[in-house]
Amino acid sequence: MDKYILVPVDFSPSSINAMEHAVLYANALDYNIRMIHVKRRNADYDPVISYSDYDEILKSSAINQFRRIIAHFKSKMNGRIDFCVREGRVFTEVCNQAKYGDAAMIISGTNGVSGFQERWVGSNAFRIVSHAICPVITIKYNFVPQKPRRIVVPIDNTDRTRLKIPVVAKIAKSFDAEMMLVDLRNDNKFSTQKKMEEAMKAVTVYLDRHNVRYSKDYLRVKKSKTAKAVIDFALENDADLIAATSERLDNSWQQFTISNPQKLVNHSPIPVITIKVA
């Protein structure tokens, strides 16, 4: 099966903007695009129309809108664009489609959340990030589509942080982008310094071998301030993408590595790619 990018579409400006980005990535990575629209089971409907009839109306409307989107993007695509319609919880259906349909990546629009929502509700975008097994790029609704030129890649002293490098390197090479490696640590202990030197060396050896451009920098921050520091660094350096690593540890709420993807996804004005590691 040909590789494809899965794009959740609710026909909002945010999801159409995500499609614009998906076309850029699909062309650069030689992927196709599959859009997915998820209908809610308990959607409100006019009581004078039977639920089954209303369901068909919703589905027909979605199909017609998909056809218009395909007509708009078809000339911009090197590969194919198709779509599917599912019913249920948005993040569940999107992640199932990605898993069982072997999606190479998900690109999702997001408006972000804050305060009470961030703590207790979250966004569909972050729920997709936390449950999907493939890389997920989340994009704010107002981020103008453009090819990534600089990608911020935080590196900490854990083995799993380096597991994102092959995915990010492939994207960087496809766009001839620079990977901005950031030595990210919370203390100045000698043992931490040695681990960071080893981690950075392993990463640069890999990038040299694959002819990927990179630069090196460092950040010293408190663990609780990591996400903000990474976002600020990306903004100061005019970056177009931030790379994060997440780890699914249980079936309820998620615990994450030092890069803190939840805060990045919810607050970064710059697109974030999150790569799941074991």
N, C-alpha and C positions, 0 to 999 in steps of 0.2 A: 504494500500500500504506500502511495506517495505521502510524504510528510506534509503536515498542514498546521497552520496556526488557527486556534479556536478563539473566536471573538464573541463574547456575550453581547447581545444586542437587544435593547428595550426601545430602540428608535428615538432615544433622547439625544440631544447634542453631544453629551459625553460619550455615548457608545458609538456615534458616527465619527467622532474625533479619534476614538480608539481604532476604528476601521482605517482611517487615514494613516495612522502609524503602522497598522498591520500590513498595509500594502507596501510600505517602505521596507519592512523587515522581510516580508515574503519574497520580494524581488531580490533583495540582497542575499538571502539564505537559500534561494531556490525552493521555496515552499508554496503550497497552495493555501487558500483561506477557507475556513468553514465558519459561518455565523450560526449562533444558536440563540433562540428565543424561548424563554421558559414562561409558560402560562401558570398563574396561580390557581390552585384547585378551588379556592373559596372566593374567587373574585366576585365583586358585587355585580348584579345584573338586573335588568328590567323584569319585574315579576310577570308582566303580560306576555313575555316571551319564555318559552320553555328553556330550561338550562341547557339541554342538548343543542337546541337551535342557536342559543347565544354562544355556546362553545364553538360551533361551526363558524359563526360570524367573526369571532375573535381570531380563529385560525386563518380564515380567508383573508382578513385584514392584514395579519402578519405576513402571509405569503405574498400579498400584493405589494407590501412595503419592501419585503426582501427583493422582489423582482426589480423594483425601482432602484434600490441600492446597488444591485448587481449591474444594472444598466449604466449606472453612474461610474462605477469603479472598473468595469471590465476592460476598458481601453488603457487603464493605468497598470494593469496586472500582466506579469509575464506568465503566471500560472493560472489555475482555475479558482473560481469562487462558487461555493454552494452554501446551502443552509439546512438547518433542521429545526423542528419545533418540538419541545418537550413540555411536560406538565409536572409541577411539584415545587419543591424548594429550589430557589435559584442556584445557590452554591452547590447543592447536592447534585442537581442535574448537570450543571456545567462540569463538575469534577468527574462525574461518571462518564460523560461523553468524552472527556479528555483521556480518561483511563482506558476505557474499553474501545475507544476509537483511535488509540495510539497517537494522540496529538503531540506534536513536538514542543509546543509552547502555547500558553494562553496570553492574550493581550486584552486587558479589561480597563474600561474607563472607571473613574471613581471621583466622587465629589469630596471624599474625606469626611471624617467625623471628629467631634471634640467633646470634652466634658463627659457627661453621663453616658452618652452614646458610645464613646471610645471605651469606657470602662466596662459597660454592661451589655451593650447591644452590638457594637461593631458594625462594619459595613459588609455588604455582599462581597465587595472586592477583597477585603482582608480575609473573609471566610473562605473564599476561593484560594487565596494564597496559602492559608493554613491547612487546607485539605487536599489540594492538588498535588499529584506526584510529579508533574512536569514543571519546568520553569514558568513563572508568571510575571508578566510585565504589567504594572499598574500605572495608569496615566491620568493626571488631573484633566478635567474637562477643558481647561483653558490653555493647556500646553500646546503650542503650535507645532504641527508635524514637521520634523526635520531629521535628517540623518545624524545619528550620534557621532560626534567628533572626539569627545572626551568622556571616559567612563570612570567614575570613582569606584575603586575596589578596596574596601577596608580589609586589612590583613591583621588577624590577632594571633595569639600563640597556640591556638588549638589546631589539631590536624584537620578537623572538618571544614575550617574556613577556606582551606586550599582546594577543597573539592569543587568549589564554584568556578575555579580558574578555567578549565577546558571550555565550559559553556560560554563564559564571558569572552574568552580569547577568540572563539569562533565568530562571535558577533563583531568584536573589534576588528578582526582581520577582514571580514566581509565588507565592513564600512571604511576600512583603513583608518580606524579610530585609535586614539591613544588611551591605553589603560593607565590610570593614575593610581598607583599602588600607595596605600596609606598605612604606614606602620602605626597600628592602633593598640595602645596599651594603657593600663590604669595605674601602673607603678613603675619605679625605676630600679627594681631588684635586679641583681646580676643574673639570676636564673631566668628571669623574664627576658632580659636583653639577649641572652644566648639563644633562647627559643625563638625570639623574633628574628634574629640574624639567620638562623637555620630555615625558618619559614620563608623569609624573603628570598633567600638564596634559591630554595627549591622552586619558588614561583618564577623568578627571573630566568633560571635555567630553562624552564618549560617554555617561557615566552620567547627566549632567544632561539630555541630549537624550532619554534613554529613561526619565526619571523613576525612577531607582533610588537608593535611600538609600545613603549611604556616609559613612565617617569616614576620617581620615588619621593615620598614625602612622609611626614609623621604627625601624629596628634597625641597629646597627653591629656586625657580627660577622665573624669569620674565616670564610673560605669553607668550611673543613672543619667548622665548627660551625653552619652555616646551618640544617640540618634541625632540630637540637635547639632552636635559638633560636626558630624558627617554631612548633614544637610548644609550647614553654614560653609563648610569647606567646599562642597560642590557648587554652591552659589558664587562664592568668591572666585572660583576657578572656571566659571562659565561652563560647567559640565552639563551633559545632556542625558546622563543615565547614572544611577547608583546601583551597585550590585550588593545584594544581601544574601545571607545564608540562614535557612530556618531548619529546625529539627522537630518532627512530630514525636512527642514522647508519650502521649496518652490519648484517650478518646473523648476527653472533655475539653478543658482549656489547654492551650498550647504553651509550651515553654520554649524559649528561643536562645540562640547564641548571643554573643556580645553585640552583634550588629543591630539587634532589636527591630526586626522587620515590621512589627505592628506600628510602632511610632513612625517609622519611615514611610510606610504605606499611607498612613492616615494624615501625615503632616508635610511630607516632602512635595514641594511644587514641581520638582523634577521627577521624571519617570523612574521607577524602581523595579529592577528585576530581582526576584527572589528565587533562589535555587534550593530545593529540598535536598537534604543529605540524610544518610542513615545515622 
